[in-house]
Amino acid sequence: QHLLTFSLQDGDVQSVEEAQARLSSLAQSNKLWSQQMYLDVGTEAIHLRDIQSQDELERYAFQSIYRCNAVNTEKHFPSLLLLVCQSADQKRPDIHFFNCETVKASVVKLQSSESHSSCPPGSGFTSDAASRFSQAEQICDDISRAVSGSSPGRRKKVPDPAHPSPNGVSGGPDISFLRAEREVGILNHCFDDIENFMAKLQQTAEAATVLNQRKKKKKKSKKQNAEEDLLTAKARPPPEEEFIDIFQKFKYCFSLLARLKSTIANPSSEELVHHVFKPLDMMVKTTGGPALGASVSSPALTSSAVSLLQDNLSEEERQLWTSLGPNWTLPRLVLRGPVAPYTPVFLSGWKPEASRADGQVWEDPVESQHKHEAFRVQQEVWNTCVSYEFELAALSVNKDESSKCVNTGRELFLYSCSTVVT
């Protein structure tokens, strides 16, 4: 049943929440005039068809659909489907409500999400890993909260750094500003990939929940069996490589947040750390514990990232962090053995600018931070050794002994540097 359509462009309502409240009010007073029709989820669009002639009444291309939600809080319509669509010639979208009687709104939503997804279905984990979804209802609720209320993609995007005054030589922006602007862009695209993966996990958990409910029913029609086959495919978790990719982006985000700490505000790096930890917690729960995340060594955290986490985590967040082990709690400077280089690859295909306007190549921000921190440690060792040389010289009895002490101190410095800087 098509229940109602509101136009944001024409000013019928100002928000989806207001539209849902209006729908509830009209249903309460029996002032809704619904129309029976078929809703068909195709490969490129959602089609509305006449129930008798099967003629197409309306078509919503997936590119025009902003939201597709199954609403289970409306008492008058236990299976309510919400569509927010905006065609190319509209400035603001329309809000459509459907009452799904034959096929539940949650199934329609899953079908739409799967059809719209550009990612091919993965082979999934082993049966052992798939069993981690046995408590799908709880995971679904937790992931829903993470996605809707606290995942990075739902919060306001990290704003670009404030424009400084023009460079006195060229009249253009300062290189440090351009660098910060580029790194904020990388951070936001990491957040986008994390959000998209969390939404994918939510769809998987929702499918598992619906499937578990269906399996409790003894008698099933052929149509219900077909729907169960579809749900079984959708309840299959993503392949392990995708989980590892997102774990890597979490680590990369922490190092970027620390590097941009003095640059970004509203939200600040400290605030964003707490937002990032909620979906990280969901990732660890979904993979059955910290083992998979703990095995992700690259990229290594910077020293400043470790300090940022040490100084700002709550007790619960700290327990999660430490459970992930040394690959997450120790910086590269003190990790044993080499760590493989890492360059994030984004699901959207976006890539940051490779070079500056003057032709110089931009360095990876996290790798640049690692080098900066290694150099800083080298400088500290040098200062300590110089101080040691002077102390030895002051204690020397004659010139020959003083020279010998200075040379000894210099050798100690070179040895120390070789053990710190790889």
C-alpha positions in Angstrom: 0.0 0.0 0.0 1.3 3.5 -0.9 0.2 5.5 2.1 1.4 9.1 1.5 4.0 11.3 -0.1 5.3 14.5 1.3 7.3 17.1 -0.6 10.2 18.9 1.1 10.5 21.1 -1.9 6.9 22.3 -1.8 7.1 22.8 2.0 4.7 20.1 3.0 7.0 19.2 5.9 10.5 20.3 7.0 12.0 16.9 7.9 11.5 13.1 7.8 10.6 13.2 11.5 7.8 15.7 10.9 6.6 13.6 8.0 6.4 10.5 10.1 4.5 12.4 12.8 2.0 13.7 10.2 1.5 10.2 8.9 0.8 8.9 12.4 -1.7 11.7 13.1 -3.6 11.1 9.8 -3.7 7.4 10.5 -5.0 8.0 14.0 -7.9 10.1 12.6 -8.6 7.7 9.6 -7.7 10.4 7.0 -5.3 8.3 4.9 -6.3 7.3 1.4 -4.0 4.4 0.5 -3.5 2.8 -2.9 -2.7 -0.9 -3.5 0.2 -1.6 -5.8 3.2 -3.8 -6.3 6.6 -2.6 -5.2 9.3 -4.3 -7.3 13.0 -4.1 -6.5 14.9 -4.3 -9.8 18.6 -4.2 -10.5 18.7 -0.5 -11.1 15.6 0.9 -9.5 12.5 0.4 -7.4 9.4 0.1 -9.5 5.7 0.8 -8.5 3.3 -1.3 -10.6 -0.4 -1.4 -11.0 -1.8 -4.4 -9.1 -3.9 -5.5 -12.1 -2.3 -4.4 -15.3 1.3 -4.6 -13.9 1.9 -1.2 -15.7 4.7 0.9 -14.2 3.3 3.7 -12.2 6.5 5.2 -10.8 10.2 4.4 -10.9 12.9 5.4 -8.4 16.4 4.9 -9.6 18.8 3.9 -6.9 20.9 6.9 -7.6 18.0 9.1 -6.6 17.2 7.3 -3.3 18.7 9.1 -0.3 17.2 6.8 2.3 15.5 3.4 2.4 14.5 2.4 6.0 12.2 -0.2 7.6 10.4 1.7 10.4 9.1 -0.6 13.2 8.0 2.1 15.6 4.8 3.1 13.9 1.9 1.4 15.8 -0.6 1.8 13.0 1.7 0.1 10.4 4.0 -2.6 11.9 5.9 -3.0 8.6 6.4 0.6 7.3 8.8 1.3 4.5 10.3 4.8 4.2 11.8 6.1 0.9 13.4 9.5 0.5 14.0 10.2 -3.2 15.2 13.2 -5.2 15.2 13.3 -9.0 17.6 15.3 -11.1 15.1 18.2 -11.6 14.3 18.5 -7.9 16.1 20.8 -5.4 14.7 18.9 -2.4 13.5 15.3 -2.1 10.1 13.7 -1.6 9.3 11.4 1.3 7.2 8.3 0.5 5.6 5.9 3.0 4.5 2.3 2.1 2.7 -0.3 4.2 4.3 -3.7 3.3 1.7 -6.4 3.8 3.0 -9.4 1.8 6.8 -9.0 2.1 8.1 -7.3 5.2 9.6 -3.8 5.0 12.9 -5.2 6.4 13.2 -7.6 3.5 12.4 -4.9 0.9 15.1 -2.8 2.5 17.6 -5.6 2.4 16.8 -6.3 -1.3 17.2 -2.6 -2.1 20.5 -2.3 -0.3 21.9 -5.5 -2.0 20.8 -4.3 -5.4 22.2 -0.9 -4.9 25.5 -2.2 -3.5 28.4 -2.1 -6.0 30.4 -4.7 -3.9 30.1 -8.3 -5.1 29.0 -10.7 -2.4 32.0 -12.3 -0.7 32.6 -15.9 0.0 32.3 -15.2 3.7 34.2 -16.6 6.7 34.4 -20.3 7.4 31.4 -21.9 9.0 33.2 -21.4 12.3 33.3 -17.7 11.8 29.8 -17.6 10.5 28.6 -19.0 13.7 29.6 -15.7 15.4 26.3 -14.4 14.1 24.2 -16.8 16.3 23.4 -13.8 18.5 22.4 -11.7 15.6 19.6 -9.8 17.3 22.0 -8.3 19.9 24.6 -7.6 17.3 22.0 -5.9 15.1 20.9 -3.7 17.9 24.4 -2.8 18.8 25.5 -2.1 15.3 22.4 0.0 14.7 23.3 2.2 17.6 26.9 2.5 16.4 25.8 3.4 12.9 23.0 5.8 13.7 24.4 7.5 16.7 28.1 7.3 16.9 29.9 6.1 13.8 32.2 8.6 12.2 30.1 8.9 9.1 27.1 10.0 11.0 28.8 12.8 12.8 29.6 16.0 11.2 32.5 15.7 8.8 35.8 16.9 10.0 35.9 20.5 8.6 38.8 21.7 6.5 41.3 23.7 8.5 40.7 27.5 8.6 42.2 29.4 5.7 45.3 31.3 6.8 46.3 34.7 5.4 47.8 34.5 1.9 51.4 33.6 1.6 53.5 36.8 1.4 55.6 35.6 -1.5 53.2 33.9 -3.9 49.9 35.2 -2.6 48.6 31.6 -2.3 47.9 29.5 0.8 50.7 28.3 2.9 52.1 24.8 2.3 51.3 23.8 5.9 47.6 24.7 5.3 47.5 22.7 2.0 49.1 19.7 3.7 46.5 19.9 6.6 43.7 20.2 4.1 44.8 17.2 2.2 45.2 15.1 5.4 41.7 16.1 6.6 40.4 14.8 3.3 42.2 11.5 3.8 40.8 11.2 7.3 37.2 11.8 6.2 37.5 9.2 3.5 38.7 6.7 6.1 35.7 7.5 8.1 33.4 7.0 5.1 34.8 3.5 4.5 34.4 2.6 8.2 30.8 3.9 8.1 29.9 2.0 4.9 31.3 -1.2 6.3 29.4 -0.8 9.6 26.2 -0.3 7.5 27.1 -3.5 5.6 27.4 -5.4 8.9 24.1 -4.0 10.0 22.4 -5.4 6.9 24.0 -8.8 7.5 22.8 -8.8 11.1 19.3 -7.7 10.1 19.1 -10.5 7.6 20.3 -13.0 10.2 17.6 -11.7 12.6 14.8 -12.1 10.1 16.1 -15.5 9.1 16.2 -16.7 12.7 12.6 -15.6 13.2 11.5 -17.3 9.9 13.1 -20.6 11.0 10.9 -20.7 14.1 7.8 -21.1 11.9 7.0 -24.7 11.0 4.9 -24.3 7.8 6.3 -22.3 4.9 5.1 -21.5 1.5 7.2 -21.7 -1.6 7.5 -17.9 -1.6 8.7 -18.0 2.0 11.3 -20.6 1.1 12.6 -18.4 -1.7 12.8 -15.4 0.6 14.8 -17.5 3.1 17.3 -18.4 0.4 17.7 -14.7 -0.3 18.1 -13.9 3.4 20.6 -16.8 3.9 22.8 -15.2 1.2 22.5 -11.8 2.8 23.2 -13.1 6.3 26.6 -14.3 5.2 29.3 -12.1 6.8 31.8 -10.2 4.6 35.1 -11.9 3.8 38.0 -11.7 6.3 40.0 -9.4 4.0 37.4 -6.7 4.3 37.5 -6.8 8.1 41.3 -6.5 8.0 41.1 -3.6 5.6 38.8 -1.7 8.0 41.0 -2.6 11.1 43.9 -1.0 9.2 41.9 2.1 8.5 41.0 2.4 12.2 44.8 2.3 13.1 45.5 4.8 10.3 42.8 7.1 11.6 44.3 7.2 15.1 47.7 8.3 13.7 46.0 10.9 11.5 43.9 12.3 14.4 47.1 12.7 16.5 48.9 14.4 13.7 46.0 16.8 13.1 45.4 17.4 16.8 46.5 21.1 16.7 44.7 21.7 13.3 41.1 20.5 13.6 38.3 21.5 16.0 34.5 21.1 16.3 34.9 18.1 16.6 38.4 17.9 18.0 40.8 14.9 17.7 40.1 14.0 21.3 36.3 14.0 20.7 36.6 12.0 17.5 38.6 9.3 19.3 35.5 8.4 21.3 33.4 8.3 18.2 35.8 5.9 16.4 36.0 3.5 19.4 32.2 2.7 19.2 32.4 1.1 15.8 35.8 -0.4 16.6 34.1 -2.2 19.6 31.4 -3.5 17.2 34.1 -4.8 14.8 35.8 -6.7 17.7 32.5 -8.2 18.8 31.4 -9.2 15.3 34.7 -11.0 14.7 34.3 -13.0 17.9 36.9 -11.2 20.0 40.2 -9.3 19.6 42.3 -12.0 17.9 41.7 -10.9 14.3 42.2 -7.2 15.0 45.3 -7.9 17.2 46.9 -9.7 14.2 46.9 -6.5 12.1 50.4 -5.1 12.4 50.4 -2.6 9.5 50.1 0.3 9.7 52.0 0.8 13.0 50.8 3.5 15.3 52.8 6.7 15.7 54.1 7.7 19.1 51.8 10.7 19.1 48.8 8.4 18.4 49.7 6.2 21.4 49.9 9.3 23.6 46.5 10.6 22.3 44.9 7.3 23.2 46.6 7.0 26.6 45.5 10.5 27.5 41.9 10.4 26.4 40.4 6.9 26.6 37.7 6.0 29.1 38.2 2.9 31.2 36.0 0.8 29.0 37.8 2.1 25.8 41.1 1.4 27.4 40.2 -2.2 28.1 39.3 -2.7 24.5 42.5 -1.0 23.3 44.8 -3.0 25.5 43.0 -6.3 24.5 44.2 -5.7 20.9 47.8 -6.1 22.0 51.1 -4.5 21.1 50.3 -3.9 17.5 47.8 -1.3 18.7 49.4 -0.1 22.0 53.0 0.3 21.0 54.5 2.8 18.5 56.6 1.7 15.6 59.8 3.0 17.3 59.6 0.3 19.9 58.0 -2.6 18.0 60.3 -5.5 17.2 60.8 -6.4 13.6 59.9 -4.6 10.4 56.3 -3.4 9.7 55.0 -3.6 6.2 54.3 -0.2 4.5 50.7 0.8 4.2 48.8 3.1 1.8 45.0 3.2 2.3 42.9 2.3 -0.7 39.3 3.8 -0.6 36.2 2.0 -1.6 34.9 5.0 -3.6 38.1 5.0 -5.7 39.0 8.5 -4.4 42.8 9.3 -4.2 44.4 12.3 -2.5 46.5 14.6 -4.7 49.9 13.0 -5.4 51.9 16.2 -5.8 51.9 19.9 -4.9 51.5 22.8 -7.3 55.3 23.2 -7.4 55.7 19.6 -8.6 57.0 18.1 -5.3 55.4 14.8 -4.3 53.3 14.7 -1.2 54.5 12.1 1.4 52.1 9.8 3.1 51.2 11.7 6.3 51.5 8.8 8.7 54.9 7.7 7.2 56.0 11.4 7.4 55.1 11.4 11.1 57.0 8.2 11.8 60.1 9.8 10.2 59.7 13.0 12.2 59.4 11.0 15.5 62.5 8.9 14.6 64.5 12.1 13.9 63.3 13.6 17.2 64.5 10.6 19.1 67.8 10.8 17.3 68.1 14.4 18.4 67.4 13.6 22.0 70.1 10.9 21.9 72.5 13.4 20.4 71.8 16.0 23.1 72.3 13.3 25.8 75.6 12.2 24.3 76.9 15.8 23.9 76.1 16.4 27.5 77.9 13.2 28.4 80.9 14.3 26.4 81.2 17.5 28.4 80.9 15.8 31.7 83.7 13.4 30.7 85.8 16.3 29.5 85.4 18.2 32.7 86.5 15.1 34.7 89.6 14.6 32.5 93.0 15.2 34.0 94.8 16.1 30.8 94.2 16.9 27.1 94.8 13.3 25.9 92.3 11.9 28.3 89.7 14.6 27.3 90.1 13.7 23.6 89.7 10.0 24.4 86.5 10.6 26.4 85.0 12.8 23.6 85.7 10.1 21.0 84.2 7.5 23.3 81.1 9.6 23.7 80.8 10.1 19.9 81.0 6.4 19.3 78.3 5.8 21.9 76.1 8.4 20.1 76.5 6.7 16.7 75.8 3.3 18.2 72.6 4.6 19.9 71.4 6.2 16.7 71.9 3.0 14.8 69.7 1.1 17.3 66.9 3.7 17.3 66.6 4.7 13.6 66.0 1.8 11.2 
